[in-house]
């Protein structure tokens, strides 16, 4: 599954990107998404033990990787996200810079984002059962409840606010797992990163509108006011409304949604014969209140009320049952896509390694680093470049010493193995004699 990007576009063929190729500690295998701010790649991390776990590398575009304000905002938000560890949150594994490109490495989740899932269901005329709609909303709220209460090692609240709870950032695996990704990253991606001076999120409105996510912004967020955890709950309320109604809450042509002063009434749920519909509508009405003070004051509070509704109406679904629903309708298609992807990656890797017949994955990386190091000259005390002095015989002596060290290590390992084998044989003999 690709992670959410800002504005979805069709990825270019991998042949145009020189894939697979090394990028820092990662072998980029396939581009799986591209937006106005970043490219996303399925990648394999370099590992001395030969592990082949796949990750997603989110590579920021060059024009943003050189923006000091963007860099500062991204690092701050990514560090906060990296400190979150919860089964409903996509883990941030790494943050760094390589070849003048900022990147974030994240957990890879195979499946769909919520946008893709709802689109597949609609195209195939498959209704989403209410129990699974409630399940998705409850899992998103569980992620928010954890993140909003997160504290640093000293017990000080981190003040995490997602700021972009939308279908593209809700990832769903074929096993029925629900993961929320990109915590706080929307703040860094906003066109104006001078948050210390501005103290508001006016720029987020324009960014969200371009990204097609403005429909999930809370009224205070749209007004450019400071936001807190209750803004995320408004977005979660929009998600819940759409999951229960089976359609968007607002039409894309509804210009009033972009009006910061909008006070439009929250539409009632369509009549779909939902059990205890007035109670569900009351939950939505409170989550979607214009005034944050009259909303749920915490994700945990909203989660408890939604779970009580699911229990009372016997609509309490599980991850296992949701996974079975997904496998029943999409398992064969995803399995075929997985086989095609693995064959393409394997073919690309064979072509890549054939260029280095005697070089392993990690050895190739080491050679690349060594070549880069050799290209740099040493600098003298005045900043002037100077060549490394050569001393006769040093290279040969160093090589002989290295071989001697290797021989001594091999001898010690052989002796230790022989001693261990003899001890084991002696223990077996004593055991049989004393029976």
C-alpha positions in Angstrom: 0.0 0.0 0.0 1.4 3.4 -0.8 1.3 6.1 1.8 -0.8 9.2 1.4 0.6 11.9 -0.8 -0.5 15.4 -1.3 -1.9 15.5 -4.8 -2.2 12.1 -6.5 -0.8 11.8 -10.0 0.0 8.8 -12.2 3.5 7.6 -11.4 6.0 7.6 -14.2 7.3 4.3 -15.6 10.2 3.0 -13.4 12.4 2.8 -16.5 12.4 6.6 -16.5 13.6 6.6 -12.9 16.6 4.2 -13.1 15.0 1.8 -10.7 16.1 -0.2 -8.9 18.8 2.1 -7.5 20.5 2.8 -4.2 19.4 5.8 -2.1 21.4 6.0 1.1 20.7 2.8 3.1 17.8 1.8 0.9 17.4 0.1 -2.4 14.5 1.8 -4.2 12.4 -0.9 -6.0 9.3 0.8 -7.4 7.7 4.2 -7.3 4.2 3.8 -5.9 3.0 7.4 -5.6 3.9 11.0 -6.5 2.4 14.3 -5.3 3.2 18.0 -5.3 5.5 17.6 -2.3 7.0 14.1 -2.4 7.6 10.9 -4.2 6.9 7.5 -2.6 9.0 4.4 -3.2 8.7 0.8 -2.2 12.2 0.1 -0.9 14.3 -2.5 0.8 16.7 -1.4 3.5 20.3 -2.4 3.5 20.9 -5.0 6.2 24.1 -7.0 7.0 22.0 -10.0 8.0 20.2 -10.1 4.7 16.7 -9.1 5.9 14.3 -8.2 3.1 11.6 -6.3 4.9 9.9 -3.8 2.7 9.5 -0.1 3.7 8.1 3.0 2.1 10.5 5.8 1.5 8.9 9.2 1.2 11.3 11.4 -0.8 10.7 15.1 -0.7 11.0 17.0 -4.0 14.2 19.0 -4.4 12.6 22.4 -4.2 11.3 21.6 -0.7 14.4 19.8 0.4 16.4 23.1 0.1 13.8 25.2 1.9 15.2 25.9 5.5 11.8 26.6 7.0 10.3 23.4 5.4 13.3 21.4 6.7 12.9 22.7 10.2 9.1 22.1 10.3 9.4 18.6 8.8 12.1 17.5 11.2 10.1 18.8 14.2 6.9 17.0 13.1 8.6 13.8 11.9 10.5 13.5 15.3 7.1 13.7 17.1 5.6 11.1 14.8 8.6 8.8 15.3 7.9 8.8 19.0 4.5 7.3 18.5 4.2 3.5 18.9 0.6 2.1 18.5 -0.9 -0.7 16.5 -3.2 1.8 14.7 -0.4 4.2 13.7 2.0 3.7 10.8 5.5 3.8 12.3 8.1 6.3 11.2 11.4 4.3 10.9 13.9 6.8 9.7 14.4 10.5 8.9 17.4 11.8 7.0 18.9 13.4 3.9 20.6 11.8 1.0 21.8 13.3 -2.3 20.4 16.6 -1.1 16.9 15.0 -0.7 15.0 14.9 2.6 13.3 11.6 3.2 11.1 9.7 5.7 11.1 5.9 5.8 7.9 4.4 7.0 6.3 1.1 7.7 4.9 -0.6 4.6 1.3 -1.7 4.8 0.0 -3.8 1.9 -3.6 -3.1 1.0 -5.5 0.1 0.3 -6.0 3.6 1.7 -9.6 4.4 2.7 -10.1 6.4 -0.5 -9.1 3.5 -2.7 -11.3 1.0 -0.7 -14.4 3.2 -0.9 -13.8 3.6 -4.7 -13.4 -0.1 -5.2 -16.6 -0.8 -3.3 -18.5 1.8 -5.3 -17.3 0.6 -8.7 -18.2 -3.0 -7.8 -21.5 -2.1 -6.2 -20.6 -3.6 -2.9 -22.1 -1.8 0.1 -19.9 -1.4 3.2 -21.7 -3.1 6.1 -22.3 -0.6 9.0 -20.4 -2.8 11.4 -17.3 -2.4 9.4 -17.9 1.4 8.9 -18.1 1.7 12.7 -15.0 -0.5 13.1 -12.9 1.8 10.8 -14.0 4.9 12.7 -13.3 3.3 16.1 -9.8 2.3 15.0 -9.0 5.8 13.8 -10.3 7.2 17.1 -8.1 4.7 19.0 -5.0 6.0 17.1 -6.0 9.6 17.9 -6.7 8.8 21.5 -3.2 7.5 21.9 -1.5 10.3 20.0 -3.3 13.1 21.7 -2.3 11.7 25.1 1.3 11.1 24.2 3.9 12.5 26.6 7.7 12.9 26.5 10.0 10.9 28.9 9.5 13.6 31.5 5.7 13.2 31.4 5.1 16.5 29.5 2.3 16.3 26.9 3.7 16.4 23.4 0.6 18.2 22.1 0.3 16.0 19.0 -2.4 17.0 16.5 -2.7 15.1 13.3 -4.2 18.0 11.3 -5.0 15.9 8.2 -7.3 13.1 9.2 -8.7 12.2 5.8 -9.3 8.9 3.8 -6.0 9.1 2.1 -4.2 8.8 5.4 -6.2 5.9 6.7 -4.4 2.7 5.6 -6.1 -0.7 5.5 -4.4 -4.0 5.2 -5.9 -7.2 3.8 -5.8 -8.6 7.4 -8.2 -5.9 8.5 -5.7 -3.7 10.2 -6.4 0.1 10.3 -3.4 2.4 10.4 -3.3 6.2 10.5 -0.3 7.8 8.9 1.4 11.2 8.4 0.9 12.6 11.9 1.6 16.3 11.8 3.2 16.2 8.4 0.5 18.4 6.9 1.9 21.3 9.0 5.3 21.0 7.4 3.8 20.7 3.9 1.8 23.9 4.2 3.1 26.7 2.0 3.9 28.9 4.9 6.1 27.4 7.6 6.7 30.4 9.7 4.5 29.1 12.5 6.6 30.7 15.3 5.8 34.1 13.8 2.3 33.5 12.4 0.8 31.5 15.2 -2.0 30.2 13.0 -2.7 27.9 10.1 -4.0 30.1 7.4 -1.7 28.5 4.8 -3.0 25.1 5.7 -6.4 26.1 4.1 -4.9 26.7 0.7 -2.8 23.6 0.9 -5.7 21.4 2.0 -7.9 22.8 -0.8 -5.3 22.0 -3.4 -4.8 18.5 -1.9 -8.6 17.8 -2.0 -8.8 17.5 1.8 -10.5 20.8 2.8 -13.8 18.9 3.4 -12.2 17.4 6.5 -11.0 20.6 8.0 -12.7 21.9 11.2 -14.2 25.3 11.1 -11.5 26.8 13.3 -8.9 25.3 11.1 -10.5 26.8 8.0 -10.6 30.2 9.8 -6.8 30.1 10.3 -7.1 29.8 14.1 -5.0 27.7 16.3 -6.2 24.1 16.5 -6.0 21.3 19.1 -7.0 17.7 19.4 -10.7 18.6 19.0 -10.0 19.6 15.4 -9.0 16.0 14.6 -12.3 14.9 16.2 -14.2 17.0 13.7 -12.4 15.3 10.8 -13.0 11.9 12.4 -16.7 12.9 12.5 -16.7 13.7 8.8 -15.1 10.3 8.1 -17.8 8.5 10.3 -20.6 10.4 8.5 -19.3 9.4 5.1 -18.7 5.8 6.1 -22.3 5.5 7.4 -23.9 7.4 4.6 -21.9 5.7 1.8 -21.2 9.0 0.1 -19.3 12.3 0.6 -20.8 14.7 3.1 -20.2 17.7 0.9 -20.1 17.8 -2.9 -16.8 18.9 -4.5 -18.7 21.9 -6.0 -19.9 23.1 -2.7 -17.9 26.4 -2.4 -19.2 27.2 1.1 -16.9 24.6 2.5 -13.9 26.8 1.6 -15.5 29.8 3.3 -13.7 30.3 6.7 -16.9 31.8 8.2 -19.2 29.0 7.1 -21.8 28.0 9.6 -23.5 25.4 7.4 -25.7 22.9 9.2 -24.4 19.3 9.3 -26.6 17.3 7.0 -28.6 14.5 8.4 -27.7 10.9 7.6 -29.6 9.5 4.6 -32.3 7.1 5.6 -30.7 3.7 5.2 -32.6 1.8 7.9 -29.7 2.1 10.3 -30.4 0.7 13.8 -31.1 3.4 16.4 -30.4 6.1 13.8 -31.2 9.0 16.2 -28.5 7.9 18.6 -25.9 7.6 15.8 -27.0 11.0 14.5 -26.5 12.5 18.0 -23.0 11.2 18.1 -22.3 12.8 14.7 -23.9 16.1 15.6 -21.7 16.4 18.7 -18.5 15.4 16.8 -19.3 17.9 14.0 -20.3 20.8 16.2 -19.0 24.2 14.9 -17.9 25.3 18.4 -15.0 23.1 19.7 -16.3 23.6 23.3 -19.5 21.7 22.5 -17.7 18.9 20.6 -16.3 15.7 22.3 -13.4 17.0 24.4 -11.2 13.9 23.7 -10.9 11.1 21.2 -11.4 8.6 24.1 -14.7 10.1 25.0 -16.0 9.8 21.4 -14.6 6.3 21.1 -16.4 5.1 24.2 -19.7 6.5 23.0 -19.3 5.0 19.6 -18.3 1.6 21.1 -21.4 1.7 23.4 -23.6 2.3 20.3 -22.0 -0.6 18.4 -22.4 -2.9 21.4 -26.1 -2.0 22.0 -26.9 -2.5 18.3 -24.8 -5.7 18.0 -22.6 -4.1 15.4 -19.3 -4.8 17.1 -17.0 -6.0 14.3 -13.4 -7.2 14.8 -10.2 -6.9 12.8 -10.5 -10.6 11.8 -14.0 -10.3 10.4 -13.1 -7.1 8.5 -10.1 -8.9 7.0 -12.3 -11.8 5.9 -14.7 -9.3 4.2 -11.7 -7.7 2.4 -10.2 -11.1 1.4 -13.6 -12.3 0.1 -14.0 -9.3 -2.3 -10.5 -8.2 -3.1 -8.1 -11.0 -2.0 -7.7 -12.6 -5.5 -7.0 -9.2 -7.1 -4.5 -8.1 -4.6 -2.7 -11.5 -4.7 -2.4 -11.1 -8.5 -1.1 -7.6 -8.1 1.4 -8.8 -5.5 2.7 -11.6 -7.8 3.0 -9.2 -10.7 4.9 -6.7 -8.5 7.2 -9.3 -7.0 8.0 -10.6 -10.5 8.8 -7.1 -11.8 11.0 -6.4 -8.7 12.8 -9.7 -9.1 13.4 -9.0 -12.8 14.6 -5.5 -12.1 16.9 -6.8 -9.3 18.4 -9.4 -11.6 19.2 -6.8 -14.2 20.6 -4.5 -11.5 22.8 -7.2 -9.9 24.0 -8.4 -13.3 25.9 -5.1 -13.6 27.8 -6.1 -10.5 28.3 -9.9 -10.9 30.6 -10.3 -7.9 29.2 -7.6 -5.7 26.5 -8.2 -3.1 23.8 -5.7 -2.1 25.8 -4.4 0.9 29.1 -4.6 -0.8 27.8 -2.4 -3.6 26.7 0.1 -1.0 30.1 0.0 0.6 31.8 0.4 -2.8 29.6 3.4 -3.5 30.5 5.0 -0.1 34.2 4.2 -0.7 34.2 5.8 -4.1 32.5 8.9 -2.7 35.1 9.1 0.0 38.0 8.8 -2.4 36.7 11.7 -4.5 37.2 14.1 -1.6 40.6 15.6 -1.0 42.0 16.4 2.4 42.0 20.1 3.4 45.0 21.8 4.8 45.0 24.2 7.8 44.1 27.2 5.6 41.3 25.4 3.8 43.5 24.6 0.8 43.3 21.1 -0.6 46.2 18.8 -0.3 46.9 15.2 -1.4 47.3 12.4 1.1 51.0 11.7 1.6 52.3 8.4 0.3 54.7 6.3 2.4 56.6 3.4 0.7 55.6 0.0 1.9 52.6 1.1 4.0 49.9 -0.3 1.8 51.7 -3.7 1.5 52.3 -3.9 5.2 48.8 -3.0 6.0 47.5 -5.7 3.6 49.8 -8.4 5.2 48.7 -7.4 8.7 45.1 -7.6 7.7 45.6 -11.1 6.4 47.4 -12.1 9.5 44.5 -10.9 11.7 42.0 -12.8 9.6 44.1 -16.0 9.9 44.4 -15.7 13.7 40.6 -15.1 14.0 39.8 -18.1 11.8 42.2 -20.3 13.9 40.5 -19.2 17.2 37.1 -20.0 15.7 38.2 -23.4 14.6 39.7 -24.2 18.0 36.5 -23.0 19.8 34.4 -25.2 17.6 36.6 -28.3 18.2 36.5 -27.7 21.9 32.8 -27.4 21.9 32.3 -30.6 19.9 34.6 -32.5 22.3 32.7 -31.2 25.3 29.4 -32.2 23.8 30.7 -35.7 23.1 31.9 -36.1 26.6 28.5 -35.0 28.1 26.7 -37.5 25.9 29.1 -40.3 27.0 28.5 -39.5 30.7 24.8 -39.5 30.2 24.7 -43.0 28.7 27.1 -44.4 31.4 25.0 -43.1 34.2 21.6 -44.3 32.9 
